[in-house]
Amino acid sequence: MTMTVRDNPEKHRYEVYADEQLAGFSEYRLGSDEMAFTHTEIGEGFSGRGLAVLPFCPYVRRVIADNPDKYLDLVPAKARAKFKLPLAGDTDHADHDSGGRKDHR
């Protein structure tokens, strides 16, 4: 499978294509000096095929950890421990500081 990532500025998102078929996207908002990724989707037919989110950004990691039912499946199970994420939909995140949290949608 050949993967390609393209910016689609009209839709404010990066799109990932698998063999020229749209497989998923990450929407973004541009600020004066920053880019916020607000939503990511992988198409149903592409789940489990190596298209995933690796949350190196602390904010993205926190959003995933605080909303595992929505976003945890975007991170491959084998990579979750590396990012200190639960292996399954664990919703107990009382140890996370909520200060500075921004709206992700």
Kinemage of the C-alpha trace (Angstrom):
@kinemage 1
@onewidth
@group {chain A} dominant
@subgroup {mainchain}
@vectorlist {calphas} color= white
{ca met a 1} P 0.000 0.000 0.000
{ca thr a 2} L 1.378 3.409 -0.987
{ca met a 3} L 0.553 6.164 1.501
{ca thr a 4} L 0.510 9.857 0.594
{ca val a 5} L -0.301 12.860 2.795
{ca arg a 6} L -1.640 16.020 1.151
{ca asp a 7} L -2.650 19.396 2.523
{ca asn a 8} L -6.190 20.392 1.509
{ca pro a 9} L -6.300 24.076 2.539
{ca glu a 10} L -9.849 24.575 1.225
{ca lys a 11} L -11.107 22.054 3.809
{ca his a 12} L -8.485 23.018 6.440
{ca arg a 13} L -7.144 19.504 6.746
{ca tyr a 14} L -4.344 17.123 5.896
{ca glu a 15} L -5.562 14.046 4.067
{ca val a 16} L -3.931 10.626 3.955
{ca tyr a 17} L -4.415 8.528 0.850
{ca ala a 18} L -3.805 4.804 0.548
{ca asp a 19} L -3.231 3.896 -3.098
{ca glu a 20} L -4.925 7.165 -4.137
{ca gln a 21} L -8.073 6.466 -2.073
{ca leu a 22} L -8.883 8.871 0.782
{ca ala a 23} L -8.218 6.895 3.958
{ca gly a 24} L -8.437 9.596 6.605
{ca phe a 25} L -7.735 13.184 7.542
{ca ser a 26} L -6.713 15.591 10.314
{ca glu a 27} L -8.554 18.913 10.410
{ca tyr a 28} L -6.706 22.013 11.554
{ca arg a 29} L -7.215 25.668 12.414
{ca leu a 30} L -4.541 28.213 11.669
{ca gly a 31} L -3.758 30.961 14.150
{ca ser a 32} L -1.363 33.856 13.724
{ca asp a 33} L 1.566 31.766 14.984
{ca glu a 34} L 0.191 28.278 15.583
{ca met a 35} L -1.692 25.375 14.020
{ca ala a 36} L -4.268 23.479 16.082
{ca phe a 37} L -5.274 19.978 15.012
{ca thr a 38} L -8.930 19.749 15.959
{ca his a 39} L -10.197 16.429 14.623
{ca thr a 40} L -8.778 13.235 13.111
{ca glu a 41} L -10.610 10.409 11.362
{ca ile a 42} L -9.556 7.154 9.735
{ca gly a 43} L -12.114 5.607 7.396
{ca glu a 44} L -13.718 2.349 8.556
{ca gly a 45} L -12.216 0.351 5.722
{ca phe a 46} L -8.722 1.507 6.716
{ca ser a 47} L -8.813 0.714 10.424
{ca gly a 48} L -5.982 -1.597 11.468
{ca arg a 49} L -3.983 -1.041 8.277
{ca gly a 50} L -1.118 0.988 9.711
{ca leu a 51} L -2.723 4.427 9.466
{ca ala a 52} L -2.538 5.819 12.980
{ca val a 53} L -1.840 8.790 15.220
{ca leu a 54} L 1.353 8.869 17.283
{ca pro a 55} L 0.750 11.568 19.926
{ca phe a 56} L 4.188 13.082 20.462
{ca cys a 57} L 2.539 16.428 21.227
{ca pro a 58} L 1.648 16.606 24.962
{ca tyr a 59} L -1.642 18.354 24.261
{ca val a 60} L -2.760 15.756 21.713
{ca arg a 61} L -1.696 13.008 24.117
{ca arg a 62} L -3.795 14.586 26.902
{ca val a 63} L -6.871 14.901 24.675
{ca ile a 64} L -6.563 11.211 23.783
{ca ala a 65} L -6.024 10.197 27.424
{ca asp a 66} L -8.965 12.283 28.616
{ca asn a 67} L -11.277 10.989 25.850
{ca pro a 68} L -10.286 7.349 25.302
{ca asp a 69} L -13.720 6.310 24.064
{ca lys a 70} L -13.397 8.796 21.199
{ca tyr a 71} L -9.687 8.765 20.342
{ca leu a 72} L -7.743 5.876 21.876
{ca asp a 73} L -8.336 3.620 18.897
{ca leu a 74} L -6.385 6.098 16.731
{ca val a 75} L -3.191 5.097 18.569
{ca pro a 76} L -1.920 1.579 17.795
{ca ala a 77} L -2.229 -0.678 20.868
{ca lys a 78} L 1.475 -1.561 20.670
{ca ala a 79} L 2.413 2.166 20.911
{ca arg a 80} L 0.126 3.172 23.800
{ca ala a 81} L 2.548 2.305 26.628
{ca lys a 82} L 5.253 4.455 25.007
{ca phe a 83} L 2.923 7.466 25.309
{ca lys a 84} L 1.631 6.447 28.770
{ca leu a 85} L -1.860 5.838 27.419
{ca pro a 86} L -4.202 3.118 28.652
{ca leu a 87} L -4.188 -0.124 26.699
{ca ala a 88} L -7.997 -0.114 26.590
{ca gly a 89} L -10.743 2.479 27.134
{ca asp a 90} L -9.725 3.294 30.731
{ca thr a 91} L -11.616 6.444 31.721
{ca asp a 92} L -9.955 7.100 35.092
{ca his a 93} L -7.630 10.035 34.474
{ca ala a 94} L -7.765 11.756 37.855
{ca asp a 95} L -3.972 12.074 37.824
{ca his a 96} L -4.044 14.391 34.794
{ca asp a 97} L -3.800 18.126 35.459
{ca ser a 98} L -6.705 19.874 33.745
{ca gly a 99} L -5.051 23.278 33.734
{ca gly a 100} L -4.472 24.831 30.319
{ca arg a 101} L -6.771 22.443 28.523
{ca lys a 102} L -8.120 23.838 25.280
{ca asp a 103} L -11.185 22.926 23.278
{ca his a 104} L -10.252 20.235 20.728
{ca arg a 105} L -13.265 20.600 18.452
